[in-house]
Amino acid sequence: MIGERIKEIRLRKHYSITRLAEEAQISKSYLSQIEKGANTNPSLQMLYKIAASLGTTIDYLIDEKTDGITNKESTPYITEEWLSLLNQAIRQGMTKEDFLEFHNYLQFKKGLQTWKGSKH
């Protein structure tokens, strides 16, 4: 799915695979592997480079319900501090599935707090 999203935006912006690879400062073959689905688990750093070059977010690339295009001048969603925290979590064994489960838990917890708040 990530590769399909990348290719979809790349084509919508009329970027060749070479241009996107150059702008993201990654190899053309690595980008091609992602787009074709041969690499289904690229690092967050690589996704950030690709998303920033395409003017989109990592959230959109990993299938969040967003429109996919952001303003290039806007502040990136993932700062160096966030990347550092994510890299630390990955080094300590956190998987993408762990992260998504934790994210879902937090969403549930926030919803529960909202629900409890509306009862009083």
C-alpha distance (Angstrom), angle and dihedral (degrees) to the residues before:
residue distance angle dihedral
M1 . . .
I2 3.82 . .
G3 3.79 91.7 .
E4 3.79 91.6 48.6
R5 3.80 91.2 51.8
I6 3.80 92.3 48.8
K7 3.79 92.0 49.6
E8 3.82 91.7 45.3
I9 3.81 93.1 55.7
R10 3.80 93.2 39.0
L11 3.80 91.0 55.5
R12 3.82 92.5 42.5
K13 3.81 88.1 56.0
H14 3.83 90.9 45.0
Y15 3.82 92.1 -120.4
S16 3.76 120.7 153.7
I17 3.78 116.4 -135.6
T18 3.81 87.2 -110.8
R19 3.80 92.8 54.8
L20 3.80 93.4 49.0
A21 3.80 92.2 47.0
E22 3.80 90.1 51.3
E23 3.81 93.9 46.9
A24 3.82 92.2 46.6
Q25 3.82 90.5 43.6
I26 3.80 93.1 -128.8
S27 3.77 130.4 120.6
K28 3.78 119.0 -85.2
S29 3.82 90.9 -130.6
Y30 3.83 92.0 52.9
L31 3.80 90.8 50.4
S32 3.79 90.5 47.0
Q33 3.82 90.9 52.2
I34 3.80 90.2 52.9
E35 3.80 93.4 47.9
K36 3.80 92.7 48.2
G37 3.81 92.4 48.5
A38 3.81 94.2 -114.7
N39 3.82 88.2 119.3
T40 3.80 108.6 41.6
N41 3.80 97.7 166.1
P42 3.81 110.1 53.0
S43 3.79 117.1 171.3
L44 3.78 120.3 -96.2
Q45 3.80 89.1 -115.6
M46 3.80 90.7 57.8
L47 3.80 91.8 45.4
Y48 3.79 89.9 50.3
K49 3.81 91.6 52.1
I50 3.80 91.8 48.4
A51 3.81 94.6 44.1
A52 3.80 92.8 47.8
S53 3.81 91.3 49.0
L54 3.79 90.6 51.0
G55 3.80 94.7 44.4
T56 3.78 93.6 -117.5
T57 3.79 138.3 104.2
I58 3.77 134.5 -100.4
D59 3.81 86.8 -122.3
Y60 3.78 90.3 63.5
L61 3.79 92.6 46.6
I62 3.81 91.6 53.9
D63 3.80 91.4 50.3
E64 3.77 105.6 -92.7
K65 3.80 114.0 155.7
T66 3.80 100.2 -102.0
D67 3.77 134.8 123.9
G68 3.80 91.7 -108.2
I69 3.79 101.1 -132.6
T70 3.78 124.7 89.4
N71 3.74 134.4 176.1
K72 3.82 108.7 -86.9
E73 3.80 89.9 -142.8
S74 3.81 92.2 57.0
T75 3.78 121.0 100.9
P76 3.82 111.6 -88.4
Y77 3.77 115.5 -110.6
I78 3.80 92.2 -131.3
T79 3.77 116.7 53.9
E80 3.79 126.8 -170.7
E81 3.81 87.8 -97.2
W82 3.82 90.9 55.7
L83 3.81 91.0 47.0
S84 3.79 89.7 51.3
L85 3.81 91.8 50.5
L86 3.79 91.8 47.2
N87 3.79 92.5 47.9
Q88 3.80 89.8 50.7
A89 3.82 91.0 50.9
I90 3.81 90.8 48.9
R91 3.81 91.8 49.1
Q92 3.80 87.9 52.0
G93 3.80 90.4 55.1
M94 3.82 104.7 -93.4
T95 3.79 111.0 151.3
K96 3.78 128.8 -156.4
E97 3.79 88.0 -105.9
D98 3.83 90.7 52.8
F99 3.78 89.8 51.1
L100 3.81 93.5 48.8
E101 3.81 90.9 47.5
F102 3.81 90.6 50.8
H103 3.80 90.6 47.4
N104 3.81 90.9 50.9
Y105 3.80 90.1 48.9
L106 3.80 91.2 52.9
Q107 3.81 91.1 48.7
F108 3.79 89.8 50.3
K109 3.80 91.6 47.8
K110 3.82 92.0 49.9
G111 3.79 90.2 49.0
L112 3.79 90.8 49.5
Q113 3.81 91.3 50.8
T114 3.80 90.3 49.7
W115 3.80 90.4 49.1
K116 3.83 92.4 48.5
G117 3.81 90.1 47.2
S118 3.79 92.1 53.6
K119 3.83 91.9 52.1
H120 3.82 93.6 61.9
